[in-house]
């Protein structure tokens, strides 16, 4: 199974609807997001820092 990951820089490119919003990109936030995506849920993960 392939999980699609998209980076959103502004509100213009943000999806109009998602199944789940996760706040925090630490180990728990990313793990929860990954598990939900594997179950074919659309997930928006918000992180306050830019990790590029």
C-alpha positions as semicolon CSV with decimal commas, in nm:
position;residue;x (nm);y (nm);z (nm)
1;X;0,000;0,000;0,000
2;X;0,129;0,347;-0,089
3;X;0,055;0,641;0,140
4;X;0,049;0,983;-0,027
5;X;0,211;1,272;0,160
6;X;0,164;1,630;0,050
7;X;0,319;1,942;0,202
8;X;0,082;2,238;0,224
9;X;0,236;2,584;0,248
10;X;-0,076;2,799;0,259
11;X;-0,455;2,791;0,279
12;X;-0,487;2,799;-0,100
13;X;-0,355;2,443;-0,134
14;X;-0,509;2,296;0,181
15;X;-0,769;2,024;0,109
16;X;-1,132;2,128;0,149
17;X;-1,205;1,829;0,376
18;X;-1,012;1,566;0,572
19;X;-1,124;1,280;0,796
20;X;-0,891;1,358;1,088
21;X;-0,677;1,651;1,202
22;X;-0,374;1,568;1,416
23;X;-0,198;1,850;1,600
24;X;0,168;1,786;1,675
25;X;0,427;1,614;1,459
26;X;0,616;1,435;1,734
27;X;0,646;1,060;1,761
28;X;0,285;1,013;1,871
29;X;0,133;1,253;1,617
30;X;0,321;1,101;1,325
31;X;0,249;0,746;1,441
32;X;-0,123;0,817;1,473
33;X;-0,125;0,989;1,133
34;X;0,053;0,694;0,972
35;X;-0,182;0,439;1,130
36;X;-0,489;0,634;1,014
37;X;-0,348;0,673;0,662
38;X;-0,288;0,298;0,645
39;X;-0,659;0,260;0,722
40;X;-0,735;0,485;0,422
41;X;-0,833;0,793;0,622
42;X;-0,733;1,137;0,497
43;X;-0,522;1,306;0,764
44;X;-0,401;1,663;0,811
45;X;-0,099;1,678;1,041
46;X;-0,017;2,021;1,184
47;X;0,328;2,102;1,321
48;X;0,441;2,443;1,442
49;X;0,799;2,403;1,321
50;X;0,930;2,375;0,966
51;X;1,142;2,060;0,957
52;X;1,280;2,097;0,606
